[in-house]
Amino acid sequence: MKQAVKVPALILFVSLLSGCSNSGVEKAIVCQTAKDDSRYYYDNYETNKELLRAQVNKNLSETGFLNNYQSKEFIKEMNENFYNSQRIIVNNPSCFLPSEVTEAQGHIKLENE
């Protein structure tokens, strides 16, 4: 009788352990994806910032004016990329440092005001 109780208990215990390890693996995958996506958008933001700087300098030297269509597009894309990077951090708070989440929340709050 004791053997009959041990086998189902052992099977239940092993299945619980495998469930825990899978959720840990899944969380690690989700967090790595969130960090990669946030980094991707932030890198694009930095790239657009450099392109904007170059475009503004070129525009100023050629025309003496800051305002042109291409600069506006760089600014729009730059802002979207930064917002997306911050939104990923806010949506995945367990994957980032509390200070990163707080900073991202502040940026999103400013964006929405």
Secondary structure, DSSP 8 states (H G I E B T S, - for coil): -HHHHHHHHHHHHHHHHHHHHHHHHHHHHHHHHHHHHHHHHHHHHHHHHHHHHHHHHHHHHHHS----HHHHHHHHHHHHHHHHHHHHHHH-GGGS-HHHHHHHHHHHHHHH-
